[in-house]
Amino acid sequence: NNHIKFLAEFMKRNIEKHTNIIEAKLRILREIKQNGPITFKSHMGYAAFPDYNFKTPQGAAFSVSKIANEMKKEKLISDWLCQGAGINITEAGLAFERIHSIDKNECNQTSSQ
């Protein structure tokens, strides 16, 4: 029941916003690359959805939990329990970020010609 109330309130505050999953993953990876390991899932949520209005840090963490689990399964990020110093980017994560940055740059160059 509290979970449903939370989701309803979250959706009301962020109704017009939409973030592509790949873009959310890239934002997380770039945050780690620029600022080092992430120690809280809420930090990951704020990085993935910078324009969203979260009422609490727990809301930010909840919003990104499915994406974070996918990223761990895809080996884009480390499991913080294994590293002990927070969630870090892996070699696969660096490759993912590089590939998607190239794709985006190529699209921008193609559309401007």
MOMO-V198816 format. One record per pair of residues at least 24 apart in sequence whose C-alpha atoms are under 6 Angstrom apart, sorted by the first residue. I is the first residue (numbers start at 1). J is the second residue. Records with the same first field share a line. If there is no record, write none. Layout:
I=J / J
//
This chain:
24=48
37=86 / 87 / 88
38=86 / 87
39=86
//
